[in-house]
Amino acid sequence: MNELMKRIMKNTSNPYVDTLEKSPLLDKTDPIVTDIPALNLILSGSVDGGFDCGVTTIAGESKNFKTLFGLNMSKAFLDKYEDGVLIFFDSEFGSPRTYFDFFKDAKQRVIHYPVGTVEELRTEMLNQLEKFERDDKVMFMVDSIGNLASLKETEDVMDGKTTVDMTRAKMVKSLFRLITPRLTIKDIPLVVVNHTYQTLEMFSKQVMGGGTGTVYASNTIIFVGKQQDKDGKELLGYNFILKSEKSRFVREKMAIPVNVKYVGGINKYSGMFDLAVKYEIITSPSKGWYSYKEKKMRRKEIEFNADYMSEIINDEKFKQLVESEFKL
């Protein structure tokens, strides 16, 4: 380090100023890995990747499993850090206690934080962020930003006014402008649940509500769609399609399904079987039959066998092929 650099660094009160090689804010080497490979894949481009500090937004229409995907990410954080704390900012109150049962003992480290307006969320979140140190293991989740009114909208209704509120998008943008750099500096992940709607153009498209503030602030935006999972006429559950709408890590518009059944819940290895067939790690010598390690089996015998699927997703060839397709 030359004398000029030493002088520059000596003249700052910012404790995080350092050389490019040593800056702690540029290291992303310790991701929080969920137990759903498909979710890891759409977050990071790797089946054993995950997420870290900054904003991750999960958006979609109502009843598309958005909150539970966010809670899966939150549980992974609490499992990774025994002293970690989740602050759950709640504006919808649509997450009953039973949603947190799969956290097991970790749910004792969840703080339920009700909020009613964008301004209240901004104030409360900023107050918390200012008091944390970088070594504090804290994660935020907001469910949902799409359901928060602005203070002006609330006051207008109380005053009997029917004017359209034009301030909400500005307040959302202000919120993220204030918190986004602090999340990285304090090494804090934030998962935001949001709503989407279809535009009214001739060729409509799916967009998020709340203006561009959430879009600009997010490292990752995942749109969640769904398809019915049926056996004949019987509805067994849904395939929730996770699509990379924006990412700093994954090619945009990549998609992967996560299967959730009414009986049995989430199929942990959703999407992995089809990728293994695509990469010819599992072959299909005849209709309805598949071959893995020279053994012929039906699809269910492989896809629902934890030993087989774990072996496949941990295979280095499989990992490399997945990353070459999904990762930026």
HUVENNOR-V613556 format. One record per residue. N is the residue number from 1. PHI is phi in whole degrees, -180 to 180 (none if undefined). PSI is psi in degrees with one decimal (none if undefined). NEAR is the number of other ideal C-beta (glycine too) atoms within 10 Angstrom. Layout:
n-><N	N>
phi-><PHI	PHI>
psi-><PSI	PSI>
near-><NEAR	NEAR>
This chain:
n-><1	2	3	4	5	6	7	8	9	10	11	12	13	14	15	16	17	18	19	20	21	22	23	24	25	26	27	28	29	30	31	32	33	34	35	36	37	38	39	40	41	42	43	44	45	46	47	48	49	50	51	52	53	54	55	56	57	58	59	60	61	62	63	64	65	66	67	68	69	70	71	72	73	74	75	76	77	78	79	80	81	82	83	84	85	86	87	88	89	90	91	92	93	94	95	96	97	98	99	100	101	102	103	104	105	106	107	108	109	110	111	112	113	114	115	116	117	118	119	120	121	122	123	124	125	126	127	128	129	130	131	132	133	134	135	136	137	138	139	140	141	142	143	144	145	146	147	148	149	150	151	152	153	154	155	156	157	158	159	160	161	162	163	164	165	166	167	168	169	170	171	172	173	174	175	176	177	178	179	180	181	182	183	184	185	186	187	188	189	190	191	192	193	194	195	196	197	198	199	200	201	202	203	204	205	206	207	208	209	210	211	212	213	214	215	216	217	218	219	220	221	222	223	224	225	226	227	228	229	230	231	232	233	234	235	236	237	238	239	240	241	242	243	244	245	246	247	248	249	250	251	252	253	254	255	256	257	258	259	260	261	262	263	264	265	266	267	268	269	270	271	272	273	274	275	276	277	278	279	280	281	282	283	284	285	286	287	288	289	290	291	292	293	294	295	296	297	298	299	300	301	302	303	304	305	306	307	308	309	310	311	312	313	314	315	316	317	318	319	320	321	322	323	324	325	326	327	328>
phi-><none	-80	-64	-64	-62	-62	-68	-61	-72	-73	-85	-113	-98	-78	-71	-99	-71	-158	-69	-56	-68	-106	-58	-71	-82	-102	-88	-126	-110	-132	-69	-92	-101	-82	-94	-116	-54	-64	-68	-59	-63	-77	-83	-132	86	-141	-70	-117	-88	164	-140	-143	-68	101	-99	-118	-111	-115	-130	172	-76	-61	61	-111	72	-60	-61	-72	-66	-63	-69	-62	-65	-65	-63	-61	-64	-67	-69	-72	-117	-64	-103	-72	-131	-104	-102	-103	-79	-115	-115	-102	55	-103	-113	-68	-55	-62	-61	-97	-62	-74	-70	57	-65	-65	-67	-71	-108	-109	-102	-86	-128	-70	-137	-118	-137	-62	-63	-65	-60	-59	-65	-66	-67	-66	-60	-66	-61	-66	-96	-86	-97	-62	-82	-72	-93	-128	-131	-109	-139	-117	-131	-136	-69	-70	-99	-90	-84	-89	-63	-64	-60	-63	-66	-61	-65	-63	-88	80	-83	-117	-69	-76	-76	-106	-99	-60	-60	-66	-69	-64	-64	-63	-54	-72	-63	-81	-93	-58	-64	-68	-61	-71	-62	-92	60	-119	-80	-132	-106	-115	-95	-139	-98	-128	-148	-94	-69	-100	-70	-57	-110	-67	-139	-86	-134	-85	-82	93	84	-93	-57	-67	-63	-66	-78	-77	-70	-138	-123	-112	-92	-112	-112	-150	-131	-69	-110	-120	-119	68	-96	-82	-84	-90	164	-141	-98	-91	-94	-92	-118	-78	-85	-148	-160	-93	-127	-120	-60	-67	78	-68	-142	-149	-88	-124	-89	-128	-105	-61	-110	112	71	-74	-79	-53	-101	-50	81	-75	-61	-64	-66	-65	-69	-58	-89	64	-78	-110	-109	-123	-70	-154	-57	86	-119	-132	-121	-134	56	65	-118	-83	-149	-76	-55	-62	-66	-95	-63	-107	-105	-60	-66	-62	-68	-63	-64	-66	-73	-94	-73	-62	-63	-61	-59	-64	-68	-62	-66	-66	-87	-99	-82	-72>
psi-><127.1	172.4	-36.5	-43.5	-41.6	-39.1	-41.8	-45.2	-28.8	-28.0	7.4	148.6	0.4	116.2	-11.9	-0.5	127.5	175.5	161.8	-41.2	-28.8	-6.8	121.9	-16.5	-10.5	-4.0	123.8	63.7	1.3	68.5	157.6	115.0	125.8	172.1	13.7	103.8	-38.1	-37.6	-42.6	-41.0	-44.3	-18.9	-35.3	-14.1	9.2	141.9	-21.1	24.4	-142.7	-135.0	166.1	-148.9	163.3	-172.4	125.8	125.0	131.7	116.4	150.8	-177.0	173.9	146.1	40.5	21.5	15.7	-49.0	-41.4	-28.9	-42.4	-39.2	-32.4	-40.9	-41.1	-40.9	-39.1	-38.4	-47.5	-32.4	-35.2	-38.1	109.8	-25.3	10.6	154.1	135.9	125.9	114.0	98.3	116.9	118.9	-13.2	-29.6	36.1	10.1	94.9	168.0	-33.4	-26.2	-26.8	2.6	-34.6	-6.6	-21.8	-131.0	-22.6	-19.7	-14.6	-11.9	25.3	125.5	120.3	122.6	90.1	139.2	150.3	-22.3	163.1	-41.1	-39.9	-43.0	-45.0	-47.6	-47.8	-42.5	-42.0	-40.7	-42.3	-46.0	-37.1	-23.0	-8.7	149.5	162.9	-29.1	-7.7	128.9	91.5	142.9	143.1	147.3	135.5	120.5	93.8	160.0	-28.4	-18.7	3.2	128.3	164.6	164.0	-38.7	-41.3	-42.2	-46.3	-38.5	-43.0	-41.9	-31.1	0.7	14.2	150.5	13.9	149.1	132.2	121.2	7.5	-17.6	-47.8	-36.6	-38.4	-38.6	-42.8	-39.8	-42.9	-53.4	-29.5	-35.7	-37.9	-27.0	-50.0	-34.2	-34.0	-42.0	-44.4	-38.9	0.7	51.7	124.1	145.9	123.8	125.6	127.4	134.6	164.8	158.1	162.6	164.7	132.1	165.7	18.6	168.6	-43.6	91.3	154.5	159.5	126.7	160.2	149.7	166.7	8.9	-166.1	-5.3	-47.1	-36.9	-49.4	-35.8	-24.8	132.0	-37.2	133.5	122.0	122.1	135.0	120.4	179.2	150.5	144.4	142.4	107.0	152.0	97.4	-120.9	-7.9	126.2	114.9	-26.5	-147.4	150.5	113.5	121.5	114.1	118.0	132.9	101.2	-36.7	137.8	146.0	-2.0	-26.6	143.7	132.2	146.5	2.0	148.4	151.4	138.7	149.1	118.0	129.0	121.0	152.0	-37.3	112.7	-19.7	-143.7	130.7	106.1	-35.8	26.1	135.9	-19.0	-34.8	-48.2	-36.4	-39.6	-35.4	-43.3	-39.4	3.6	26.7	-35.3	130.3	161.4	85.0	-25.5	158.7	125.4	-9.8	145.8	153.4	125.8	121.8	45.1	19.0	125.7	131.9	161.6	159.0	-47.0	-31.0	-25.5	-50.8	-31.2	19.6	108.0	-35.0	-46.3	-49.1	-37.5	-40.2	-40.1	-49.1	-17.5	-0.7	129.6	-35.8	-45.0	-46.3	-44.3	-40.7	-40.4	-46.8	-36.4	-26.8	-40.5	-34.1	142.7	none>
near-><9	7	7	8	10	10	9	12	13	8	8	9	5	8	9	12	13	13	9	6	6	9	11	11	14	10	10	14	5	10	19	24	21	22	12	24	27	25	27	24	28	27	28	25	21	20	26	14	23	21	24	20	19	19	22	22	27	27	28	24	15	9	10	20	19	27	20	17	26	23	23	18	25	25	21	22	24	23	16	15	16	9	8	17	16	26	19	20	23	17	22	13	10	14	18	8	8	7	14	19	9	14	17	11	7	19	15	9	17	19	11	13	18	11	18	13	19	27	20	17	21	20	14	15	23	13	9	19	19	9	8	15	8	13	7	14	17	21	25	22	26	28	24	24	24	22	19	24	19	19	16	19	20	15	13	17	12	8	8	6	12	6	9	8	17	10	15	22	17	14	23	25	19	15	24	24	13	14	22	18	14	15	21	17	17	20	20	23	24	25	26	26	25	24	17	20	13	10	10	6	7	5	5	10	9	15	15	24	17	26	15	13	22	24	18	13	22	25	22	21	22	25	24	21	17	18	11	9	18	11	7	6	5	8	12	15	18	21	17	24	19	26	18	23	20	16	23	11	19	23	12	11	10	17	15	25	19	25	21	19	14	11	6	11	12	21	22	19	24	21	23	24	22	14	22	25	16	12	17	10	18	23	13	12	8	8	5	7	13	21	14	19	11	6	10	12	16	10	15	10	14	21	21	14	15	9	7	20	19	14	14	26	21	12	14	7	11	19	16	12	17	23	17	10	14	23	16	12>
